[in-house]
């Protein structure tokens, strides 16, 4: 197991995560993180998933205390194909 106190996050390669999907059964949480056309899938125990959820929640709370509430309003993105383009 990796010792998290010895990990330098600045040295790790990163992907920009633009979405997530997932599901669960009684024994396993399955989820996938998307990055453009790439997808990385994971499975974990309920205990580990809860620890991830608690950590993420703490990170969001810390962010919002410094920078304000995150606006979750969906962006108004116009489709590149409009009805007027169809003949």
PyMOL Python script that loads the backbone (N, CA, C, O; Angstrom):
from pymol import cmd

cmd.read_pdbstr("""\
ATOM      1  N   UNK A   1       0.837  -1.183   0.000  1.00  0.00           N
ATOM      2  CA  UNK A   1       0.000   0.000   0.000  1.00  0.00           C
ATOM      3  C   UNK A   1       0.883   1.247   0.000  1.00  0.00           C
ATOM      4  O   UNK A   1       1.929   1.271   0.648  1.00  0.00           O
ATOM      5  N   UNK A   2       0.466   2.263  -0.715  1.00  0.00           N
ATOM      6  CA  UNK A   2       1.219   3.504  -0.820  1.00  0.00           C
ATOM      7  C   UNK A   2       1.038   4.322   0.449  1.00  0.00           C
ATOM      8  O   UNK A   2      -0.076   4.459   0.952  1.00  0.00           O
ATOM      9  N   UNK A   3       2.133   4.863   0.964  1.00  0.00           N
ATOM     10  CA  UNK A   3       2.081   5.733   2.137  1.00  0.00           C
ATOM     11  C   UNK A   3       1.686   7.136   1.672  1.00  0.00           C
ATOM     12  O   UNK A   3       2.485   7.814   1.025  1.00  0.00           O
ATOM     13  N   UNK A   4       0.451   7.590   1.995  1.00  0.00           N
ATOM     14  CA  UNK A   4       0.000   8.896   1.491  1.00  0.00           C
ATOM     15  C   UNK A   4       0.832  10.069   1.986  1.00  0.00           C
ATOM     16  O   UNK A   4       0.815  11.131   1.363  1.00  0.00           O
ATOM     17  N   UNK A   5       1.555   9.909   3.083  1.00  0.00           N
ATOM     18  CA  UNK A   5       2.389  11.009   3.583  1.00  0.00           C
ATOM     19  C   UNK A   5       3.642  11.197   2.741  1.00  0.00           C
ATOM     20  O   UNK A   5       4.314  12.223   2.841  1.00  0.00           O
ATOM     21  N   UNK A   6       3.960  10.196   1.904  1.00  0.00           N
ATOM     22  CA  UNK A   6       5.158  10.280   1.065  1.00  0.00           C
ATOM     23  C   UNK A   6       4.851  10.589  -0.391  1.00  0.00           C
ATOM     24  O   UNK A   6       5.751  10.558  -1.230  1.00  0.00           O
ATOM     25  N   UNK A   7       3.589  10.887  -0.706  1.00  0.00           N
ATOM     26  CA  UNK A   7       3.182  11.172  -2.081  1.00  0.00           C
ATOM     27  C   UNK A   7       3.237  12.682  -2.324  1.00  0.00           C
ATOM     28  O   UNK A   7       2.652  13.463  -1.574  1.00  0.00           O
ATOM     29  N   UNK A   8       3.941  13.077  -3.372  1.00  0.00           N
ATOM     30  CA  UNK A   8       3.977  14.480  -3.782  1.00  0.00           C
ATOM     31  C   UNK A   8       2.973  14.645  -4.924  1.00  0.00           C
ATOM     32  O   UNK A   8       3.264  14.285  -6.064  1.00  0.00           O
ATOM     33  N   UNK A   9       1.784  15.193  -4.616  1.00  0.00           N
ATOM     34  CA  UNK A   9       0.731  15.329  -5.624  1.00  0.00           C
ATOM     35  C   UNK A   9       1.167  16.171  -6.816  1.00  0.00           C
ATOM     36  O   UNK A   9       0.660  15.982  -7.922  1.00  0.00           O
ATOM     37  N   UNK A  10       2.094  17.092  -6.608  1.00  0.00           N
ATOM     38  CA  UNK A  10       2.567  17.934  -7.710  1.00  0.00           C
ATOM     39  C   UNK A  10       3.385  17.148  -8.734  1.00  0.00           C
ATOM     40  O   UNK A  10       3.554  17.601  -9.865  1.00  0.00           O
ATOM     41  N   UNK A  11       3.892  15.979  -8.350  1.00  0.00           N
ATOM     42  CA  UNK A  11       4.723  15.170  -9.242  1.00  0.00           C
ATOM     43  C   UNK A  11       3.926  14.116 -10.008  1.00  0.00           C
ATOM     44  O   UNK A  11       4.463  13.465 -10.904  1.00  0.00           O
ATOM     45  N   UNK A  12       2.654  13.944  -9.663  1.00  0.00           N
ATOM     46  CA  UNK A  12       1.840  12.919 -10.326  1.00  0.00           C
ATOM     47  C   UNK A  12       1.255  13.442 -11.635  1.00  0.00           C
ATOM     48  O   UNK A  12       0.844  14.601 -11.702  1.00  0.00           O
ATOM     49  N   UNK A  13       1.209  12.603 -12.685  1.00  0.00           N
ATOM     50  CA  UNK A  13       0.527  13.024 -13.913  1.00  0.00           C
ATOM     51  C   UNK A  13      -0.972  13.162 -13.648  1.00  0.00           C
ATOM     52  O   UNK A  13      -1.531  12.437 -12.825  1.00  0.00           O
ATOM     53  N   UNK A  14      -1.614  14.090 -14.343  1.00  0.00           N
ATOM     54  CA  UNK A  14      -3.027  14.357 -14.095  1.00  0.00           C
ATOM     55  C   UNK A  14      -3.835  14.333 -15.379  1.00  0.00           C
ATOM     56  O   UNK A  14      -3.342  14.675 -16.454  1.00  0.00           O
ATOM     57  N   UNK A  15      -5.095  13.918 -15.242  1.00  0.00           N
ATOM     58  CA  UNK A  15      -6.093  14.038 -16.294  1.00  0.00           C
ATOM     59  C   UNK A  15      -7.134  15.007 -15.779  1.00  0.00           C
ATOM     60  O   UNK A  15      -7.376  15.065 -14.574  1.00  0.00           O
ATOM     61  N   UNK A  16      -7.757  15.771 -16.667  1.00  0.00           N
ATOM     62  CA  UNK A  16      -8.854  16.647 -16.273  1.00  0.00           C
ATOM     63  C   UNK A  16     -10.128  15.820 -16.265  1.00  0.00           C
ATOM     64  O   UNK A  16     -10.558  15.338 -17.313  1.00  0.00           O
ATOM     65  N   UNK A  17     -10.735  15.649 -15.108  1.00  0.00           N
ATOM     66  CA  UNK A  17     -11.962  14.871 -14.970  1.00  0.00           C
ATOM     67  C   UNK A  17     -13.151  15.768 -15.293  1.00  0.00           C
ATOM     68  O   UNK A  17     -13.344  16.808 -14.664  1.00  0.00           O
ATOM     69  N   UNK A  18     -13.949  15.355 -16.283  1.00  0.00           N
ATOM     70  CA  UNK A  18     -15.101  16.169 -16.667  1.00  0.00           C
ATOM     71  C   UNK A  18     -16.434  15.493 -16.384  1.00  0.00           C
ATOM     72  O   UNK A  18     -17.483  16.004 -16.774  1.00  0.00           O
ATOM     73  N   UNK A  19     -16.402  14.346 -15.706  1.00  0.00           N
ATOM     74  CA  UNK A  19     -17.655  13.695 -15.360  1.00  0.00           C
ATOM     75  C   UNK A  19     -17.428  12.407 -14.599  1.00  0.00           C
ATOM     76  O   UNK A  19     -16.314  11.890 -14.525  1.00  0.00           O
ATOM     77  N   UNK A  20     -18.514  11.903 -14.036  1.00  0.00           N
ATOM     78  CA  UNK A  20     -18.456  10.647 -13.293  1.00  0.00           C
ATOM     79  C   UNK A  20     -19.801   9.933 -13.398  1.00  0.00           C
ATOM     80  O   UNK A  20     -20.855  10.567 -13.440  1.00  0.00           O
ATOM     81  N   UNK A  21     -19.745   8.617 -13.439  1.00  0.00           N
ATOM     82  CA  UNK A  21     -20.944   7.791 -13.411  1.00  0.00           C
ATOM     83  C   UNK A  21     -20.679   6.635 -12.451  1.00  0.00           C
ATOM     84  O   UNK A  21     -19.524   6.323 -12.163  1.00  0.00           O
ATOM     85  N   UNK A  22     -21.723   6.006 -11.961  1.00  0.00           N
ATOM     86  CA  UNK A  22     -21.490   4.899 -11.060  1.00  0.00           C
ATOM     87  C   UNK A  22     -22.742   4.160 -10.665  1.00  0.00           C
ATOM     88  O   UNK A  22     -23.857   4.532 -11.030  1.00  0.00           O
ATOM     89  N   UNK A  23     -22.528   3.102  -9.908  1.00  0.00           N
ATOM     90  CA  UNK A  23     -23.610   2.263  -9.403  1.00  0.00           C
ATOM     91  C   UNK A  23     -23.082   1.506  -8.192  1.00  0.00           C
ATOM     92  O   UNK A  23     -21.900   1.584  -7.859  1.00  0.00           O
ATOM     93  N   UNK A  24     -23.975   0.775  -7.541  1.00  0.00           N
ATOM     94  CA  UNK A  24     -23.527  -0.027  -6.401  1.00  0.00           C
ATOM     95  C   UNK A  24     -24.403  -1.254  -6.222  1.00  0.00           C
ATOM     96  O   UNK A  24     -25.558  -1.296  -6.648  1.00  0.00           O
ATOM     97  N   UNK A  25     -23.822  -2.234  -5.587  1.00  0.00           N
ATOM     98  CA  UNK A  25     -24.554  -3.399  -5.103  1.00  0.00           C
ATOM     99  C   UNK A  25     -24.334  -3.416  -3.594  1.00  0.00           C
ATOM    100  O   UNK A  25     -23.772  -2.468  -3.045  1.00  0.00           O
ATOM    101  N   UNK A  26     -24.760  -4.455  -2.930  1.00  0.00           N
ATOM    102  CA  UNK A  26     -24.566  -4.509  -1.480  1.00  0.00           C
ATOM    103  C   UNK A  26     -23.081  -4.579  -1.119  1.00  0.00           C
ATOM    104  O   UNK A  26     -22.670  -4.045  -0.089  1.00  0.00           O
ATOM    105  N   UNK A  27     -22.282  -5.229  -1.952  1.00  0.00           N
ATOM    106  CA  UNK A  27     -20.875  -5.463  -1.625  1.00  0.00           C
ATOM    107  C   UNK A  27     -19.883  -4.514  -2.285  1.00  0.00           C
ATOM    108  O   UNK A  27     -18.774  -4.337  -1.781  1.00  0.00           O
ATOM    109  N   UNK A  28     -20.267  -3.894  -3.415  1.00  0.00           N
ATOM    110  CA  UNK A  28     -19.292  -3.154  -4.219  1.00  0.00           C
ATOM    111  C   UNK A  28     -19.884  -1.863  -4.772  1.00  0.00           C
ATOM    112  O   UNK A  28     -21.039  -1.826  -5.196  1.00  0.00           O
ATOM    113  N   UNK A  29     -19.078  -0.808  -4.759  1.00  0.00           N
ATOM    114  CA  UNK A  29     -19.383   0.422  -5.485  1.00  0.00           C
ATOM    115  C   UNK A  29     -18.548   0.391  -6.761  1.00  0.00           C
ATOM    116  O   UNK A  29     -17.346   0.132  -6.711  1.00  0.00           O
ATOM    117  N   UNK A  30     -19.170   0.649  -7.881  1.00  0.00           N
ATOM    118  CA  UNK A  30     -18.471   0.756  -9.160  1.00  0.00           C
ATOM    119  C   UNK A  30     -18.681   2.167  -9.675  1.00  0.00           C
ATOM    120  O   UNK A  30     -19.795   2.688  -9.647  1.00  0.00           O
ATOM    121  N   UNK A  31     -17.607   2.782 -10.145  1.00  0.00           N
ATOM    122  CA  UNK A  31     -17.740   4.123 -10.699  1.00  0.00           C
ATOM    123  C   UNK A  31     -16.678   4.337 -11.764  1.00  0.00           C
ATOM    124  O   UNK A  31     -15.659   3.647 -11.800  1.00  0.00           O
ATOM    125  N   UNK A  32     -16.935   5.296 -12.618  1.00  0.00           N
ATOM    126  CA  UNK A  32     -16.000   5.626 -13.687  1.00  0.00           C
ATOM    127  C   UNK A  32     -15.870   7.140 -13.760  1.00  0.00           C
ATOM    128  O   UNK A  32     -16.849   7.872 -13.608  1.00  0.00           O
ATOM    129  N   UNK A  33     -14.658   7.591 -13.992  1.00  0.00           N
ATOM    130  CA  UNK A  33     -14.363   9.013 -14.175  1.00  0.00           C
ATOM    131  C   UNK A  33     -14.040   9.232 -15.639  1.00  0.00           C
ATOM    132  O   UNK A  33     -13.238   8.504 -16.224  1.00  0.00           O
ATOM    133  N   UNK A  34     -14.668  10.242 -16.230  1.00  0.00           N
ATOM    134  CA  UNK A  34     -14.449  10.521 -17.642  1.00  0.00           C
ATOM    135  C   UNK A  34     -13.508  11.706 -17.827  1.00  0.00           C
ATOM    136  O   UNK A  34     -13.469  12.628 -17.014  1.00  0.00           O
ATOM    137  N   UNK A  35     -12.760  11.652 -18.909  1.00  0.00           N
ATOM    138  CA  UNK A  35     -11.858  12.733 -19.296  1.00  0.00           C
ATOM    139  C   UNK A  35     -11.843  12.774 -20.817  1.00  0.00           C
ATOM    140  O   UNK A  35     -11.127  12.011 -21.466  1.00  0.00           O
ATOM    141  N   UNK A  36     -12.650  13.684 -21.379  1.00  0.00           N
ATOM    142  CA  UNK A  36     -12.771  13.718 -22.827  1.00  0.00           C
ATOM    143  C   UNK A  36     -13.356  12.409 -23.316  1.00  0.00           C
ATOM    144  O   UNK A  36     -14.433  12.006 -22.877  1.00  0.00           O
ATOM    145  N   UNK A  37     -12.650  11.734 -24.232  1.00  0.00           N
ATOM    146  CA  UNK A  37     -13.099  10.445 -24.750  1.00  0.00           C
ATOM    147  C   UNK A  37     -12.540   9.260 -23.966  1.00  0.00           C
ATOM    148  O   UNK A  37     -12.729   8.113 -24.368  1.00  0.00           O
ATOM    149  N   UNK A  38     -11.860   9.520 -22.865  1.00  0.00           N
ATOM    150  CA  UNK A  38     -11.279   8.455 -22.045  1.00  0.00           C
ATOM    151  C   UNK A  38     -12.146   8.208 -20.822  1.00  0.00           C
ATOM    152  O   UNK A  38     -12.821   9.113 -20.332  1.00  0.00           O
ATOM    153  N   UNK A  39     -12.122   6.969 -20.333  1.00  0.00           N
ATOM    154  CA  UNK A  39     -12.871   6.620 -19.136  1.00  0.00           C
ATOM    155  C   UNK A  39     -12.031   5.638 -18.316  1.00  0.00           C
ATOM    156  O   UNK A  39     -11.489   4.673 -18.853  1.00  0.00           O
ATOM    157  N   UNK A  40     -11.932   5.893 -17.027  1.00  0.00           N
ATOM    158  CA  UNK A  40     -11.233   4.999 -16.106  1.00  0.00           C
ATOM    159  C   UNK A  40     -12.250   4.495 -15.098  1.00  0.00           C
ATOM    160  O   UNK A  40     -12.921   5.285 -14.434  1.00  0.00           O
ATOM    161  N   UNK A  41     -12.364   3.163 -14.984  1.00  0.00           N
ATOM    162  CA  UNK A  41     -13.368   2.601 -14.087  1.00  0.00           C
ATOM    163  C   UNK A  41     -12.712   1.994 -12.851  1.00  0.00           C
ATOM    164  O   UNK A  41     -11.576   1.523 -12.889  1.00  0.00           O
ATOM    165  N   UNK A  42     -13.462   2.023 -11.761  1.00  0.00           N
ATOM    166  CA  UNK A  42     -12.981   1.555 -10.465  1.00  0.00           C
ATOM    167  C   UNK A  42     -14.084   0.774  -9.770  1.00  0.00           C
ATOM    168  O   UNK A  42     -15.267   0.962 -10.055  1.00  0.00           O
ATOM    169  N   UNK A  43     -13.689  -0.099  -8.859  1.00  0.00           N
ATOM    170  CA  UNK A  43     -14.613  -0.782  -7.965  1.00  0.00           C
ATOM    171  C   UNK A  43     -13.987  -0.746  -6.582  1.00  0.00           C
ATOM    172  O   UNK A  43     -12.770  -0.869  -6.443  1.00  0.00           O
ATOM    173  N   UNK A  44     -14.817  -0.576  -5.555  1.00  0.00           N
ATOM    174  CA  UNK A  44     -14.293  -0.510  -4.199  1.00  0.00           C
ATOM    175  C   UNK A  44     -15.344  -0.950  -3.190  1.00  0.00           C
ATOM    176  O   UNK A  44     -16.514  -1.126  -3.530  1.00  0.00           O
ATOM    177  N   UNK A  45     -14.921  -1.121  -1.971  1.00  0.00           N
ATOM    178  CA  UNK A  45     -15.828  -1.546  -0.901  1.00  0.00           C
ATOM    179  C   UNK A  45     -16.663  -0.353  -0.426  1.00  0.00           C
ATOM    180  O   UNK A  45     -16.285   0.798  -0.647  1.00  0.00           O
ATOM    181  N   UNK A  46     -17.783  -0.624   0.219  1.00  0.00           N
ATOM    182  CA  UNK A  46     -18.569   0.484   0.786  1.00  0.00           C
ATOM    183  C   UNK A  46     -17.764   1.337   1.775  1.00  0.00           C
ATOM    184  O   UNK A  46     -17.932   2.555   1.817  1.00  0.00           O
ATOM    185  N   UNK A  47     -16.897   0.709   2.564  1.00  0.00           N
ATOM    186  CA  UNK A  47     -16.105   1.468   3.534  1.00  0.00           C
ATOM    187  C   UNK A  47     -15.146   2.433   2.846  1.00  0.00           C
ATOM    188  O   UNK A  47     -15.024   3.589   3.253  1.00  0.00           O
ATOM    189  N   UNK A  48     -14.469   1.962   1.811  1.00  0.00           N
ATOM    190  CA  UNK A  48     -13.537   2.844   1.093  1.00  0.00           C
ATOM    191  C   UNK A  48     -14.309   3.946   0.367  1.00  0.00           C
ATOM    192  O   UNK A  48     -13.869   5.095   0.341  1.00  0.00           O
ATOM    193  N   UNK A  49     -15.462   3.601  -0.225  1.00  0.00           N
ATOM    194  CA  UNK A  49     -16.252   4.629  -0.915  1.00  0.00           C
ATOM    195  C   UNK A  49     -16.696   5.709   0.070  1.00  0.00           C
ATOM    196  O   UNK A  49     -16.672   6.896  -0.257  1.00  0.00           O
ATOM    197  N   UNK A  50     -17.099   5.302   1.272  1.00  0.00           N
ATOM    198  CA  UNK A  50     -17.516   6.309   2.252  1.00  0.00           C
ATOM    199  C   UNK A  50     -16.334   7.194   2.642  1.00  0.00           C
ATOM    200  O   UNK A  50     -16.504   8.399   2.827  1.00  0.00           O
ATOM    201  N   UNK A  51     -15.151   6.620   2.769  1.00  0.00           N
ATOM    202  CA  UNK A  51     -13.984   7.444   3.106  1.00  0.00           C
ATOM    203  C   UNK A  51     -13.663   8.419   1.981  1.00  0.00           C
ATOM    204  O   UNK A  51     -13.256   9.551   2.244  1.00  0.00           O
ATOM    205  N   UNK A  52     -13.844   7.991   0.718  1.00  0.00           N
ATOM    206  CA  UNK A  52     -13.651   8.888  -0.425  1.00  0.00           C
ATOM    207  C   UNK A  52     -14.687  10.011  -0.382  1.00  0.00           C
ATOM    208  O   UNK A  52     -14.353  11.178  -0.586  1.00  0.00           O
ATOM    209  N   UNK A  53     -15.950   9.651  -0.115  1.00  0.00           N
ATOM    210  CA  UNK A  53     -17.026  10.652  -0.064  1.00  0.00           C
ATOM    211  C   UNK A  53     -16.769  11.676   1.036  1.00  0.00           C
ATOM    212  O   UNK A  53     -16.974  12.871   0.826  1.00  0.00           O
ATOM    213  N   UNK A  54     -16.326  11.227   2.197  1.00  0.00           N
ATOM    214  CA  UNK A  54     -16.029  12.153   3.298  1.00  0.00           C
ATOM    215  C   UNK A  54     -14.877  13.081   2.930  1.00  0.00           C
ATOM    216  O   UNK A  54     -14.918  14.276   3.223  1.00  0.00           O
ATOM    217  N   UNK A  55     -13.853  12.531   2.289  1.00  0.00           N
ATOM    218  CA  UNK A  55     -12.709  13.348   1.891  1.00  0.00           C
ATOM    219  C   UNK A  55     -13.123  14.385   0.849  1.00  0.00           C
ATOM    220  O   UNK A  55     -12.776  15.559   0.973  1.00  0.00           O
ATOM    221  N   UNK A  56     -13.866  13.957  -0.184  1.00  0.00           N
ATOM    222  CA  UNK A  56     -14.307  14.883  -1.235  1.00  0.00           C
ATOM    223  C   UNK A  56     -15.189  15.976  -0.627  1.00  0.00           C
ATOM    224  O   UNK A  56     -15.030  17.154  -0.944  1.00  0.00           O
ATOM    225  N   UNK A  57     -16.111  15.585   0.238  1.00  0.00           N
ATOM    226  CA  UNK A  57     -16.994  16.560   0.879  1.00  0.00           C
ATOM    227  C   UNK A  57     -16.189  17.598   1.657  1.00  0.00           C
ATOM    228  O   UNK A  57     -16.494  18.790   1.604  1.00  0.00           O
ATOM    229  N   UNK A  58     -15.166  17.149   2.375  1.00  0.00           N
ATOM    230  CA  UNK A  58     -14.301  18.076   3.112  1.00  0.00           C
ATOM    231  C   UNK A  58     -13.559  19.019   2.183  1.00  0.00           C
ATOM    232  O   UNK A  58     -13.387  20.196   2.500  1.00  0.00           O
ATOM    233  N   UNK A  59     -13.115  18.512   1.033  1.00  0.00           N
ATOM    234  CA  UNK A  59     -12.417  19.356   0.061  1.00  0.00           C
ATOM    235  C   UNK A  59     -13.350  20.429  -0.503  1.00  0.00           C
ATOM    236  O   UNK A  59     -12.948  21.581  -0.663  1.00  0.00           O
ATOM    237  N   UNK A  60     -14.592  20.051  -0.801  1.00  0.00           N
ATOM    238  CA  UNK A  60     -15.573  21.009  -1.323  1.00  0.00           C
ATOM    239  C   UNK A  60     -15.874  22.072  -0.265  1.00  0.00           C
ATOM    240  O   UNK A  60     -15.937  23.260  -0.583  1.00  0.00           O
ATOM    241  N   UNK A  61     -16.059  21.656   0.981  1.00  0.00           N
ATOM    242  CA  UNK A  61     -16.326  22.622   2.061  1.00  0.00           C
ATOM    243  C   UNK A  61     -15.165  23.595   2.226  1.00  0.00           C
ATOM    244  O   UNK A  61     -15.378  24.792   2.416  1.00  0.00           O
ATOM    245  N   UNK A  62     -13.946  23.085   2.155  1.00  0.00           N
ATOM    246  CA  UNK A  62     -12.767  23.949   2.266  1.00  0.00           C
ATOM    247  C   UNK A  62     -12.707  24.944   1.108  1.00  0.00           C
ATOM    248  O   UNK A  62     -12.437  26.127   1.316  1.00  0.00           O
ATOM    249  N   UNK A  63     -12.958  24.464  -0.106  1.00  0.00           N
ATOM    250  CA  UNK A  63     -12.957  25.316  -1.295  1.00  0.00           C
ATOM    251  C   UNK A  63     -13.992  26.433  -1.144  1.00  0.00           C
ATOM    252  O   UNK A  63     -13.692  27.607  -1.363  1.00  0.00           O
ATOM    253  N   UNK A  64     -15.229  26.043  -0.761  1.00  0.00           N
ATOM    254  CA  UNK A  64     -16.309  27.029  -0.667  1.00  0.00           C
ATOM    255  C   UNK A  64     -16.070  28.027   0.468  1.00  0.00           C
ATOM    256  O   UNK A  64     -16.513  29.171   0.371  1.00  0.00           O
ATOM    257  N   UNK A  65     -15.395  27.631   1.522  1.00  0.00           N
ATOM    258  CA  UNK A  65     -15.104  28.588   2.593  1.00  0.00           C
ATOM    259  C   UNK A  65     -14.082  29.626   2.134  1.00  0.00           C
ATOM    260  O   UNK A  65     -14.068  30.750   2.635  1.00  0.00           O
ATOM    261  N   UNK A  66     -13.227  29.252   1.181  1.00  0.00           N
ATOM    262  CA  UNK A  66     -12.216  30.187   0.666  1.00  0.00           C
ATOM    263  C   UNK A  66     -12.721  31.011  -0.514  1.00  0.00           C
ATOM    264  O   UNK A  66     -12.414  32.198  -0.622  1.00  0.00           O
ATOM    265  N   UNK A  67     -13.503  30.377  -1.408  1.00  0.00           N
ATOM    266  CA  UNK A  67     -13.847  31.007  -2.683  1.00  0.00           C
ATOM    267  C   UNK A  67     -15.337  31.249  -2.895  1.00  0.00           C
ATOM    268  O   UNK A  67     -15.728  31.803  -3.923  1.00  0.00           O
ATOM    269  N   UNK A  68     -16.174  30.844  -1.943  1.00  0.00           N
ATOM    270  CA  UNK A  68     -17.613  31.016  -2.090  1.00  0.00           C
ATOM    271  C   UNK A  68     -18.273  29.763  -2.633  1.00  0.00           C
ATOM    272  O   UNK A  68     -17.607  28.838  -3.100  1.00  0.00           O
ATOM    273  N   UNK A  69     -19.599  29.753  -2.563  1.00  0.00           N
ATOM    274  CA  UNK A  69     -20.370  28.591  -2.976  1.00  0.00           C
ATOM    275  C   UNK A  69     -20.185  28.309  -4.467  1.00  0.00           C
ATOM    276  O   UNK A  69     -20.168  29.231  -5.282  1.00  0.00           O
ATOM    277  N   UNK A  70     -20.049  27.058  -4.809  1.00  0.00           N
ATOM    278  CA  UNK A  70     -19.898  26.634  -6.200  1.00  0.00           C
ATOM    279  C   UNK A  70     -21.261  26.721  -6.881  1.00  0.00           C
ATOM    280  O   UNK A  70     -22.245  26.162  -6.395  1.00  0.00           O
ATOM    281  N   UNK A  71     -21.310  27.416  -7.996  1.00  0.00           N
ATOM    282  CA  UNK A  71     -22.550  27.568  -8.756  1.00  0.00           C
ATOM    283  C   UNK A  71     -22.795  26.294  -9.554  1.00  0.00           C
ATOM    284  O   UNK A  71     -22.013  25.953 -10.441  1.00  0.00           O
ATOM    285  N   UNK A  72     -23.881  25.591  -9.240  1.00  0.00           N
ATOM    286  CA  UNK A  72     -24.200  24.332  -9.911  1.00  0.00           C
ATOM    287  C   UNK A  72     -25.230  24.499 -11.020  1.00  0.00           C
ATOM    288  O   UNK A  72     -25.768  23.508 -11.514  1.00  0.00           O
ATOM    289  N   UNK A  73     -25.517  25.747 -11.424  1.00  0.00           N
ATOM    290  CA  UNK A  73     -26.432  25.986 -12.529  1.00  0.00           C
ATOM    291  C   UNK A  73     -25.838  25.407 -13.812  1.00  0.00           C
ATOM    292  O   UNK A  73     -24.709  25.747 -14.166  1.00  0.00           O
ATOM    293  N   UNK A  74     -26.567  24.547 -14.515  1.00  0.00           N
ATOM    294  CA  UNK A  74     -26.019  23.992 -15.761  1.00  0.00           C
ATOM    295  C   UNK A  74     -25.723  25.110 -16.764  1.00  0.00           C
ATOM    296  O   UNK A  74     -26.534  26.021 -16.929  1.00  0.00           O
ATOM    297  N   UNK A  75     -24.569  25.049 -17.434  1.00  0.00           N
ATOM    298  CA  UNK A  75     -24.247  26.090 -18.419  1.00  0.00           C
ATOM    299  C   UNK A  75     -25.206  26.023 -19.603  1.00  0.00           C
ATOM    300  O   UNK A  75     -25.649  24.944 -19.995  1.00  0.00           O
ATOM    301  N   UNK A  76     -25.515  27.165 -20.156  1.00  0.00           N
ATOM    302  CA  UNK A  76     -26.380  27.254 -21.330  1.00  0.00           C
ATOM    303  C   UNK A  76     -25.502  27.140 -22.572  1.00  0.00           C
ATOM    304  O   UNK A  76     -25.058  28.143 -23.130  1.00  0.00           O
ATOM    305  N   UNK A  77     -25.259  25.901 -22.992  1.00  0.00           N
ATOM    306  CA  UNK A  77     -24.400  25.646 -24.148  1.00  0.00           C
ATOM    307  C   UNK A  77     -25.284  25.419 -25.366  1.00  0.00           C
ATOM    308  O   UNK A  77     -26.143  24.537 -25.374  1.00  0.00           O
ATOM    309  N   UNK A  78     -25.059  26.229 -26.391  1.00  0.00           N
ATOM    310  CA  UNK A  78     -25.828  26.088 -27.615  1.00  0.00           C
ATOM    311  C   UNK A  78     -25.255  24.947 -28.443  1.00  0.00           C
ATOM    312  O   UNK A  78     -24.045  24.877 -28.658  1.00  0.00           O
ATOM    313  N   UNK A  79     -26.109  24.069 -28.899  1.00  0.00           N
ATOM    314  CA  UNK A  79     -25.684  22.956 -29.737  1.00  0.00           C
ATOM    315  C   UNK A  79     -25.066  23.490 -31.021  1.00  0.00           C
ATOM    316  O   UNK A  79     -25.557  24.473 -31.577  1.00  0.00           O
ATOM    317  N   UNK A  80     -23.984  22.853 -31.506  1.00  0.00           N
ATOM    318  CA  UNK A  80     -23.385  23.307 -32.765  1.00  0.00           C
ATOM    319  C   UNK A  80     -24.295  23.053 -33.971  1.00  0.00           C
ATOM    320  O   UNK A  80     -24.097  23.642 -35.034  1.00  0.00           O
ATOM    321  N   UNK A  81     -25.287  22.181 -33.807  1.00  0.00           N
ATOM    322  CA  UNK A  81     -26.248  21.921 -34.897  1.00  0.00           C
ATOM    323  C   UNK A  81     -27.594  22.506 -34.467  1.00  0.00           C
ATOM    324  O   UNK A  81     -28.159  22.107 -33.449  1.00  0.00           O
ATOM    325  N   UNK A  82     -28.088  23.440 -35.241  1.00  0.00           N
ATOM    326  CA  UNK A  82     -29.361  24.095 -34.951  1.00  0.00           C
ATOM    327  C   UNK A  82     -30.421  23.602 -35.935  1.00  0.00           C
ATOM    328  O   UNK A  82     -30.093  23.114 -37.016  1.00  0.00           O
ATOM    329  N   UNK A  83     -31.676  23.730 -35.560  1.00  0.00           N
ATOM    330  CA  UNK A  83     -32.781  23.293 -36.412  1.00  0.00           C
ATOM    331  C   UNK A  83     -32.733  24.022 -37.756  1.00  0.00           C
ATOM    332  O   UNK A  83     -33.121  23.460 -38.781  1.00  0.00           O
ATOM    333  N   UNK A  84     -32.261  25.265 -37.753  1.00  0.00           N
ATOM    334  CA  UNK A  84     -32.178  26.041 -38.999  1.00  0.00           C
ATOM    335  C   UNK A  84     -31.129  25.444 -39.943  1.00  0.00           C
ATOM    336  O   UNK A  84     -31.191  25.674 -41.151  1.00  0.00           O
ATOM    337  N   UNK A  85     -30.156  24.672 -39.407  1.00  0.00           N
ATOM    338  CA  UNK A  85     -29.137  24.050 -40.231  1.00  0.00           C
ATOM    339  C   UNK A  85     -29.652  22.834 -40.978  1.00  0.00           C
ATOM    340  O   UNK A  85     -29.055  22.420 -41.971  1.00  0.00           O
ATOM    341  N   UNK A  86     -30.770  22.245 -40.508  1.00  0.00           N
ATOM    342  CA  UNK A  86     -31.318  21.054 -41.135  1.00  0.00           C
ATOM    343  C   UNK A  86     -32.199  21.439 -42.318  1.00  0.00           C
ATOM    344  O   UNK A  86     -32.990  22.376 -42.215  1.00  0.00           O
ATOM    345  N   UNK A  87     -32.076  20.739 -43.426  1.00  0.00           N
ATOM    346  CA  UNK A  87     -32.870  21.062 -44.610  1.00  0.00           C
ATOM    347  C   UNK A  87     -33.793  19.938 -44.929  1.00  0.00           C
ATOM    348  O   UNK A  87     -34.550  20.016 -45.897  1.00  0.00           O
TER     349      UNK A  87
END
""", "prot")
cmd.dss("prot")
cmd.show_as("cartoon", "prot")
cmd.util.cbc("prot")
cmd.orient("prot")
